[in-house]
Amino acid sequence: MNVHEAKTHFSRLIDAAHAGETIVVAKGGRPWARLMPLEQPMPQRQPGVLAGRIPLPPPKALLEPLPEEELAALEQPLP
């Protein structure tokens, strides 16, 4: 697509790029620029999203030592 046509249809072109299409713009009959979609940003973490959905033991239970059989299992190599 040449520069003049790209200027005329710019709004349509950015919508197409946003939808995943890559548009090459030519100047003087040679490829000059590329219009393409941006990478999607990584979703932001939101603390507390799962609050109340996953039952957790009380903090005291989390701080207790592990039973001997669980400690021994941690020392075993993975299969």
Secondary structure, 3 states (H helix, E strand, C coil): CEHHHHHHCHHHHHHHHHCCCCEEEEECCEEEEEECCCCCCCCCCCCCCCCCCCCCCCHHHHHCCCCHHHHHHHHCCCC
